[in-house]
Amino acid sequence: MIKSRLSAVTWGLSAVAAGALLVGCAGSVSVGSSDPKVSKGKLADTVAQQLAASTGQAKPDITCPEDLVGKKGKTTRCKLTASDGSTLGVTVTVTSVDGDDVKFGIKADETPTPAAS
């Protein structure tokens, strides 16, 4: 039987995933426009802050490919990248919109993707 060894980074990603799943992270951003959207930069920063707060770890490197439209049920996929290049997907889903205030839930994937060789 082969035993796999997880690096400290992979453990960190696992902790982020577990923390996000157990805590059920949520975020809220006030955007100040008639068509509410959360910019991809602001979204990435807010997701990183929420994951750090829920896991007690340093703020992770998060990137989001697009702005999040402030409409209940809309989703986007962001990516957490560890220092070794491994990644973890993070789904962000709008849970409610109240004027310019966009609230969303965050759910990290259970399994990280190893870094490309």
ABEGO torsion letter per residue (X at the ends): XBBBBBBAAAAAAAAAAAAAAAAGBBBBBBAGBABBBBBAAAAAAAAAAAAAAAAGBBBBBBBBABBBBBBBGBBBBBBBBBAAGBBBBBBBBBABBBEABBBBBBBBBABBBBBBX
